[in-house]
Amino acid sequence: MKLLVGLGNPGKKYERTRHNAGFWLVERFAVQTGTALRKDAKFQALVGRHEPTGVWLLLPQSYMNSSGRPLQMLAGFFKISPAEMLVVHDDLDFAPGVARIKQGGGIAGHNGLRDISARLGSHDYWRLRIGIGHPGDRQSVADYVLDKPSTEDRAQIDAAMERALEALPLMLAGDVQGAMLKLHTQEKAQEKARPAEPAAKPAQADKPEKTGKAAPAEVVVKAGKNATTGKTEKTEKESALKSLFKKFLPDSGRSGKK
């Protein structure tokens, strides 16, 4: 890489808004590495150089919709191709706490990327996307990105940027695959580390009540049989009928005798 660009809007009014996530990360990298960022009227941007790698740092001061102009001017002056640029920006498609690296692709309605792609005539620059979440309504996007994130969302965004900063030196040194592996693997590990939701407790209705008495033994009786004698109901009825016949009919053994 030869150029690291952070996207955002200049001025105190916007410095804490979601749309300035690109500024946040590049500014942190500059502080961590002791890289001075100075206003350059020629390039209409804050510019610095990371001495260990020779990578230029750029924060356009021309507002988001015109981010491409300072980038185009500096890249043209130092003959930097799109494939040698890394643009850091906020991304509505990812939740707070997510950071991703990719090359090329669409602009997803991002005005800063739209201007950069139009001025460079290419989508082939690298991107470090910082998730800021989505308001849920397309009509609310403009107000959402120009508003401050909640305390919880800001904490998640900060955590994602910390992971991205750990992978950034690999990216700037040209080890793109190593940087992607480090960042994306860390994120998966972070997701696994989150506590799982507790399993639902079994229903209490099936649990016998505690009465202090032993539960009665279950008696299984087969259909049609007496549980004590084992005789079938049909056999018992036949025996009863025979008893009645013997009682009311003359004894067959006395037949013909007086």
C-alpha positions in Angstrom: 0.0 0.0 0.0 1.1 3.6 -0.7 -2.0 5.6 0.4 -4.3 5.3 3.5 -7.4 7.4 3.2 -10.0 8.1 6.0 -13.4 9.4 4.9 -15.5 11.9 6.9 -16.6 15.5 7.2 -14.3 18.2 8.6 -15.3 20.4 11.5 -16.4 20.0 15.1 -20.0 19.7 14.0 -19.3 16.3 12.4 -16.3 14.9 14.3 -18.4 12.5 16.5 -20.9 11.4 13.9 -21.1 7.9 12.4 -20.1 9.2 9.0 -16.7 10.1 10.4 -15.7 6.5 11.3 -13.0 6.6 8.6 -11.5 9.7 10.1 -11.5 8.1 13.6 -9.5 5.1 12.5 -6.8 6.9 10.5 -6.4 9.5 13.3 -5.9 6.7 15.8 -3.3 5.1 13.6 -1.5 8.5 13.3 -1.5 8.9 17.1 -0.3 5.4 17.7 2.5 5.6 15.2 3.5 9.2 15.9 2.6 10.3 12.4 1.9 14.1 12.2 -1.1 15.1 10.1 -0.8 18.7 8.7 -3.2 20.7 6.7 -2.1 20.9 3.0 -3.9 23.6 1.0 -2.6 22.1 -2.2 -4.4 18.8 -1.7 -7.3 20.2 0.4 -6.6 17.6 3.1 -4.7 16.7 6.3 -1.7 14.8 5.1 1.1 12.8 6.8 3.6 10.1 6.0 4.1 6.9 7.9 7.9 6.8 7.8 8.4 3.0 8.5 6.4 2.1 5.4 6.4 5.3 3.4 2.6 5.2 3.2 0.8 8.5 2.8 -2.1 9.3 5.2 -4.9 11.4 3.9 -8.0 13.0 5.5 -9.9 15.0 2.8 -11.2 18.3 4.1 -13.5 18.9 1.2 -16.6 17.2 2.8 -17.8 13.7 2.1 -19.4 14.3 -1.3 -16.1 15.7 -2.7 -13.7 13.2 -1.0 -12.4 12.1 -4.4 -10.8 15.4 -5.3 -8.0 15.4 -2.7 -7.4 11.7 -3.2 -7.2 12.1 -7.0 -4.7 15.0 -6.6 -2.4 13.3 -4.2 -2.5 10.0 -6.0 -1.8 11.7 -9.3 1.1 13.7 -7.9 2.8 10.6 -6.4 1.6 8.2 -9.2 -0.3 5.9 -6.9 -2.7 3.4 -8.6 -6.1 2.4 -7.2 -4.8 -1.0 -6.2 -2.3 0.7 -3.9 -4.9 2.6 -1.9 -6.8 1.6 1.2 -9.9 3.7 1.9 -11.4 3.5 5.4 -15.1 4.3 5.6 -18.3 3.8 7.6 -20.6 1.0 6.3 -24.4 0.7 6.9 -24.5 -2.9 5.8 -22.5 -4.1 8.9 -23.6 -3.9 12.5 -21.4 -1.9 15.0 -18.6 -4.1 16.0 -17.9 -5.5 12.5 -14.9 -4.5 10.4 -14.1 -6.0 6.9 -11.4 -5.7 4.3 -12.1 -6.1 0.6 -11.1 -4.8 -2.8 -13.5 -3.3 -5.3 -17.2 -3.9 -5.4 -20.1 -1.5 -5.4 -20.4 1.8 -3.5 -23.7 0.8 -1.7 -24.9 4.4 -1.8 -21.9 5.9 0.0 -21.3 9.4 -1.4 -17.7 9.4 -0.5 -17.0 6.2 -2.4 -19.2 7.4 -5.3 -17.0 10.5 -5.8 -13.7 8.5 -5.4 -14.8 5.9 -8.0 -16.0 8.6 -10.4 -12.7 10.6 -10.2 -10.4 7.6 -10.3 -12.5 5.9 -13.0 -12.1 2.6 -11.0 -13.5 0.6 -8.2 -10.3 -1.4 -7.7 -9.0 0.4 -4.6 -9.0 -1.5 -1.3 -11.6 -0.7 1.5 -11.6 -1.1 5.2 -15.3 -1.0 6.1 -16.4 -0.1 9.7 -19.9 -1.2 10.5 -22.2 1.5 12.0 -25.5 -0.3 11.7 -28.6 0.7 9.7 -31.6 2.8 10.9 -34.0 0.3 9.3 -35.6 2.9 7.0 -33.9 4.2 3.9 -35.5 7.6 4.3 -33.7 8.0 7.7 -30.2 7.2 6.4 -29.0 10.8 5.9 -29.9 11.8 9.4 -28.6 8.6 10.9 -25.1 8.8 9.5 -24.8 12.5 10.5 -25.9 11.6 14.1 -23.8 10.4 17.0 -23.9 6.7 17.8 -25.3 5.5 21.1 -22.9 4.8 23.9 -23.3 1.0 23.3 -22.8 1.3 19.5 -19.8 3.6 20.0 -18.2 1.0 22.3 -18.7 -1.7 19.6 -17.3 0.5 16.8 -14.3 1.3 18.9 -13.7 -2.4 19.6 -13.9 -3.2 15.8 -11.4 -0.4 15.1 -9.0 -1.7 17.7 -9.0 -5.1 15.9 -8.6 -3.3 12.5 -5.6 -1.3 13.9 -3.9 -4.6 14.8 -4.3 -5.9 11.3 -3.4 -2.6 9.6 0.4 -2.9 9.7 0.2 -6.1 7.8 -2.1 -4.4 5.2 0.3 -1.5 4.8 3.3 -3.8 4.4 1.6 -5.5 1.5 0.5 -8.7 3.3 -3.2 -8.3 2.3 -4.1 -11.9 2.9 -2.4 -11.9 6.3 -4.3 -8.7 7.3 -7.7 -10.2 6.2 -7.0 -13.5 8.0 -6.1 -11.7 11.2 -9.0 -9.3 11.2 -11.7 -11.7 10.1 -10.5 -14.5 12.4 -10.4 -12.2 15.4 -14.0 -11.2 14.7 -15.2 -14.8 14.5 -13.4 -15.6 17.8 -15.2 -12.5 19.3 -18.6 -13.9 18.2 -17.9 -17.3 19.7 -16.8 -15.7 22.9 -20.2 -14.1 23.4 -22.2 -16.0 26.1 -24.9 -18.2 24.6 -28.5 -17.7 25.6 -29.6 -20.0 28.5 -31.5 -23.1 27.6 -35.2 -23.2 28.4 -36.0 -25.0 31.6 -38.2 -28.1 31.3 -41.9 -27.6 32.0 -42.8 -28.1 35.6 -46.2 -29.6 34.9 -44.7 -33.1 34.3 -43.0 -33.1 37.7 -44.8 -34.9 40.5 -45.9 -32.9 43.4 -44.1 -33.5 46.7 -46.8 -34.8 49.1 -44.6 -36.9 51.5 -46.4 -40.0 50.4 -45.1 -42.6 48.0 -46.7 -42.5 44.6 -49.1 -45.4 44.0 -47.8 -48.3 41.9 -49.0 -48.2 38.4 -51.4 -51.1 37.8 -51.7 -52.3 34.2 -54.8 -54.2 33.3 -55.2 -55.7 29.9 -58.5 -55.0 28.2 -61.2 -57.6 28.9 -59.5 -59.3 31.9 -60.1 -59.2 35.6 -56.9 -58.0 37.4 -57.3 -60.5 40.2 -58.4 -63.8 38.5 -57.1 -63.2 35.0 -60.5 -64.4 33.7 -62.1 -62.6 30.8 -65.3 -60.7 31.2 -67.0 -63.1 28.8 -66.1 -66.2 30.9 -67.4 -64.5 34.1 -70.8 -63.8 32.4 -71.1 -67.4 31.2 -70.5 -68.7 34.7 -73.2 -66.4 36.1 -75.7 -67.6 33.6 -75.0 -71.2 34.3 -75.6 -70.6 38.0 -79.0 -69.1 37.2 -80.0 -72.1 35.1 -79.1 -74.5 37.8 -81.1 -72.5 40.3 -84.4 -72.3 38.4 -84.4 -75.4 36.2 -85.0 -78.9 37.6 -82.0 -80.9 38.3 -81.3 -83.2 35.2 -80.2 -86.0 37.5 -83.7 -86.2 39.2 -85.7 -86.3 36.0 -88.4 -89.2 36.0 -88.3 -89.8 39.7 -91.0 -89.2 42.3 
